[in-house]
Amino acid sequence: MENQIAEPAAVTAAPPSFLRANAEVIAFVVMTVGLIVAPFFTYPLFLMQAMCFALFACAFNLLIGYVGLLSFGHALYFGWASYLAAHSAKVWGLTPELAILTGTATAAILGLVAGSLAIRRQGIYFAMITLALAQMMFFFALQMHFTGGEDGIQAVPRGYLFGLIDLHSEVAMYIVVLFVFLGGFLLIYRIIHSPFGEVLKAIRENEPRAISLGYKTERYKLIAFVLSAALAGLAGSTKAIVLQLASLTDVNWPMSGEVVLMTLVGGLGTIFGPVVGSFVILLMQYKLAIVGEWVLVIQGVIFVTCVLLFRRGIVGEIAARFKG
């Protein structure tokens, strides 16, 4: 009799992974619907910029949140992809999809070179190597002729997607950016929840144990680094087409710091955290533009508050409350 009573409870009890998957599906649907209707309530250009930075933050989170590698130089891939996409569209006359692919491929190649050097070290040494490489490439961007120096590359043509869709239309451009963002987000989600992603989490938690199990951890970390760089490049390339501009701001070290801030505020190691964090930070910059340089001080106060009171970030704290 006791077994008969206990058995239905065992059948009806849903495993945590199932509940988590359902919650993630619901959150994704809410996010998608929200982005579809958002242009009716705010500026589409702001939303497109926010989606580009959200993808950038998600790419960064793939590296730090699921591999445990803190990069202080991710602006290198975002910024140089932006330059190459803008240059190829304006000077070479490539269509926007080819320009975006050019920028993404550039970021992947840079990620392969930088990652091959950086993953030989761990912890703060890894972070410092990424920062040094990013700053070196920043000075190249400042000196090279095709980047436009301090003026950057301006008036980048949006062109016609596949030679058919006029991206000068805000509606068409918004739809393209939405598809790019959702595609990149789903790719990251798939990576995280694949066997490859499980190995990355194992490396994050205990790399010596992963090595003892026979995994070539340096190879896995390099692949993750290149994927993160390529997705950051995809975000930077799309941003260059959207804003029709590529500048030194995209490749300078404060951009690397900003993506760290977005990820930590939203929730490190959570799939939706970087999205929320990027929208919060950009909305703050947009609304507080009237205070000028003081916006940096306000951002610093909010960052310290989040670290002290919401250590898991916005999404991390919400998830912890539901679990509790």
C-alpha positions in Angstrom: 0.0 0.0 0.0 2.8 2.4 0.9 4.5 1.7 -2.5 1.2 2.4 -4.3 0.9 5.7 -2.5 4.5 6.8 -3.1 4.6 5.7 -6.7 2.3 8.5 -8.2 4.4 11.1 -6.4 7.5 9.8 -8.1 5.7 9.8 -11.5 4.3 13.4 -11.1 7.5 14.9 -9.7 9.2 16.8 -12.6 13.0 16.7 -12.8 14.7 20.1 -12.2 16.2 20.0 -15.7 12.7 19.7 -17.2 11.4 22.6 -15.2 14.5 24.7 -16.1 14.0 23.9 -19.8 10.4 25.0 -19.6 11.3 28.2 -17.8 13.9 29.0 -20.5 11.4 28.3 -23.3 8.9 30.6 -21.7 11.5 33.3 -21.1 12.7 33.1 -24.7 9.1 33.4 -26.0 8.5 36.4 -23.8 11.8 38.0 -24.9 11.0 37.4 -28.6 7.5 38.8 -28.3 8.8 41.8 -26.3 11.4 42.6 -29.0 8.7 42.3 -31.8 6.3 44.8 -30.1 9.0 47.1 -28.6 9.4 49.3 -31.7 5.8 50.5 -31.2 6.9 52.0 -27.8 10.5 53.2 -28.3 13.0 54.1 -30.9 13.9 51.2 -33.2 17.5 52.5 -33.6 18.0 52.2 -29.9 16.6 48.7 -29.8 18.8 47.6 -32.7 21.9 49.0 -31.0 20.8 47.2 -27.7 20.4 43.9 -29.5 23.8 44.2 -31.0 25.3 44.8 -27.6 23.2 42.0 -26.1 24.7 39.6 -28.6 28.1 40.9 -27.7 27.5 40.4 -24.0 26.2 36.9 -24.7 29.3 36.0 -26.6 31.5 37.3 -23.8 29.4 35.3 -21.3 30.0 32.1 -23.2 33.7 32.5 -22.4 33.6 33.8 -18.8 30.4 32.2 -17.6 30.8 28.7 -19.0 34.6 28.3 -19.4 35.7 30.6 -16.5 38.0 32.7 -18.7 38.0 36.4 -18.0 38.9 38.4 -21.1 39.7 42.1 -20.7 40.1 42.5 -24.5 36.9 41.5 -26.1 36.5 44.9 -27.8 39.3 43.7 -30.1 36.9 41.3 -31.9 33.9 43.6 -31.7 35.7 46.7 -32.9 37.8 45.1 -35.7 34.8 43.3 -37.0 33.0 46.6 -37.1 35.9 48.2 -39.0 36.1 45.4 -41.6 32.3 45.3 -42.1 32.2 49.0 -42.6 35.2 49.1 -44.9 34.0 46.2 -47.0 30.5 47.7 -47.4 31.7 51.3 -48.1 35.0 50.8 -50.1 34.7 47.3 -51.5 31.0 47.7 -52.2 30.0 44.3 -50.7 26.3 43.6 -49.9 25.4 43.9 -46.2 25.3 40.1 -45.6 28.8 39.7 -47.1 30.1 42.7 -45.1 28.8 41.1 -41.9 30.4 37.8 -42.8 33.7 39.6 -43.6 33.7 41.2 -40.1 32.7 37.9 -38.4 35.5 36.0 -40.2 38.0 38.7 -39.2 37.0 38.4 -35.6 37.2 34.6 -35.7 40.8 34.8 -37.2 41.8 37.3 -34.6 40.3 35.1 -31.9 42.3 32.1 -33.1 45.5 34.1 -33.0 44.9 35.8 -29.7 43.4 32.6 -28.1 46.4 30.5 -29.1 48.6 32.9 -27.1 46.3 33.6 -24.2 45.0 30.2 -23.2 48.6 29.1 -22.3 48.1 31.1 -19.1 45.3 31.2 -16.5 43.6 33.7 -14.2 44.9 37.2 -14.1 47.7 36.4 -16.5 45.2 35.3 -19.1 43.2 38.5 -18.6 46.3 40.7 -18.9 47.4 39.0 -22.1 43.9 39.6 -23.7 44.1 43.3 -22.6 47.6 43.7 -23.9 46.7 42.3 -27.3 43.5 44.4 -27.5 45.5 47.6 -26.7 48.1 46.7 -29.3 45.4 46.4 -32.0 43.8 49.6 -30.7 47.0 51.5 -31.6 47.0 49.8 -35.0 43.5 51.0 -35.5 44.5 54.5 -34.5 47.4 54.6 -37.0 46.1 52.7 -40.0 44.7 54.7 -42.9 41.7 52.6 -43.8 40.2 52.9 -40.3 39.9 56.7 -40.6 41.9 57.3 -37.4 39.9 59.3 -34.8 37.2 60.0 -37.4 36.4 56.4 -38.0 34.5 55.1 -41.0 31.4 57.1 -41.4 28.4 57.0 -43.7 28.5 53.3 -44.2 25.9 52.3 -46.7 23.3 49.8 -45.5 22.6 48.6 -49.0 20.3 45.8 -50.1 20.2 42.5 -48.3 20.8 39.7 -50.9 20.4 42.4 -53.5 16.6 42.5 -52.8 15.7 44.0 -49.4 16.4 47.7 -48.9 17.9 48.1 -45.4 17.5 51.9 -45.5 14.0 51.0 -44.3 14.0 51.0 -40.5 11.4 48.2 -40.5 13.5 45.9 -42.7 16.7 46.7 -40.8 15.0 46.0 -37.5 13.8 42.6 -38.7 17.3 41.7 -39.9 18.9 42.7 -36.6 16.2 40.7 -34.7 17.0 37.6 -36.8 20.7 38.0 -36.3 20.3 38.5 -32.5 17.9 35.5 -32.1 20.1 33.3 -34.3 23.2 34.1 -32.4 21.4 33.7 -29.1 20.0 30.3 -30.1 23.5 29.2 -31.3 25.0 30.1 -27.9 22.1 28.3 -26.2 22.8 25.2 -28.3 26.5 25.3 -27.5 25.9 25.6 -23.8 23.5 22.6 -23.7 25.5 20.4 -26.0 28.1 17.7 -24.9 30.7 20.3 -25.9 29.1 22.8 -23.5 29.1 20.2 -20.7 32.9 19.7 -21.1 33.3 23.5 -21.0 31.4 23.6 -17.6 33.6 20.7 -16.4 36.7 22.7 -17.3 35.3 25.7 -15.4 34.6 23.8 -12.3 37.7 21.6 -12.1 40.2 21.7 -15.0 42.7 19.2 -13.5 39.9 16.6 -13.2 38.8 17.2 -16.8 42.3 16.6 -17.9 42.5 13.4 -15.8 39.3 12.2 -17.6 41.2 12.5 -20.9 39.9 15.8 -22.3 42.3 18.0 -24.1 41.2 21.1 -22.2 43.4 23.6 -24.2 41.7 22.6 -27.4 38.3 23.0 -25.9 39.2 26.4 -24.5 40.6 27.6 -27.8 37.4 26.5 -29.7 35.3 28.3 -27.1 37.5 31.4 -27.4 37.2 31.5 -31.2 33.4 30.9 -31.0 33.1 33.8 -28.5 35.3 36.1 -30.7 33.3 35.2 -33.8 29.9 35.9 -32.2 31.3 39.2 -30.8 32.4 40.0 -34.3 28.9 39.2 -35.6 27.6 41.7 -33.1 30.2 44.4 -34.1 29.6 43.9 -37.8 25.9 44.2 -37.5 26.3 47.3 -35.3 28.4 48.9 -38.0 25.7 48.4 -40.6 22.9 49.6 -38.3 24.6 52.8 -37.0 26.5 53.2 -40.3 29.6 53.9 -38.3 32.8 52.2 -37.1 34.9 54.2 -34.6 37.8 53.9 -32.1 35.1 53.6 -29.4 34.3 50.1 -30.6 37.9 48.9 -30.2 39.1 50.8 -27.2 39.5 49.2 -23.7 36.4 50.9 -22.1 34.2 48.8 -24.5 35.8 45.7 -23.0 34.9 47.0 -19.5 31.4 47.8 -20.6 30.6 44.3 -21.7 32.0 43.0 -18.4 29.6 45.4 -16.6 26.7 44.3 -18.7 27.3 40.6 -18.0 27.8 41.0 -14.3 24.8 43.3 -13.8 22.5 40.9 -15.8 23.9 37.7 -14.3 27.1 35.9 -15.0 26.7 32.3 -16.2 23.0 32.7 -17.0 21.7 32.6 -20.6 19.4 35.6 -20.3 21.5 37.7 -17.9 23.8 39.4 -20.5 20.6 40.4 -22.5 19.0 42.0 -19.5 22.3 43.6 -18.4 23.0 45.1 -21.8 19.5 46.6 -22.1 19.7 48.0 -18.5 23.2 49.7 -19.1 22.2 51.1 -22.5 18.9 52.4 -21.3 20.7 54.0 -18.4 23.1 55.7 -20.8 20.2 56.8 -23.0 18.1 58.2 -20.2 20.9 59.8 -18.2 22.6 61.4 -21.2 21.6 64.8 -19.9 24.0 64.5 -16.9 27.0 64.0 -19.2 30.1 62.4 -17.7 28.2 61.8 -14.4 26.6 58.8 -16.1 29.8 56.9 -15.5 29.7 57.6 -11.8 26.1 56.5 -11.6 27.0 53.3 -13.5 29.8 52.7 -11.0 27.4 53.1 -8.1 24.9 50.7 -9.6 27.7 48.2 -10.4 29.0 48.3 -6.8 25.4 47.9 -5.5 24.8 44.9 -7.7 28.1 43.3 -6.6 27.3 43.8 -2.9 23.5 43.1 -2.8 22.8 41.1 -6.0 25.9 39.0 -6.4 24.2 36.7 -8.9 23.1 39.6 -11.1 19.5 40.5 -11.9 18.6 37.3 -13.7 20.6 35.1 -11.3 18.8 36.6 -8.3 15.4 36.1 -9.9 16.2 32.4 -10.8 17.5 31.8 -7.2 14.3 33.2 -5.7 12.2 30.9 -7.9 14.3 27.9 -6.9 13.9 28.8 -3.3 
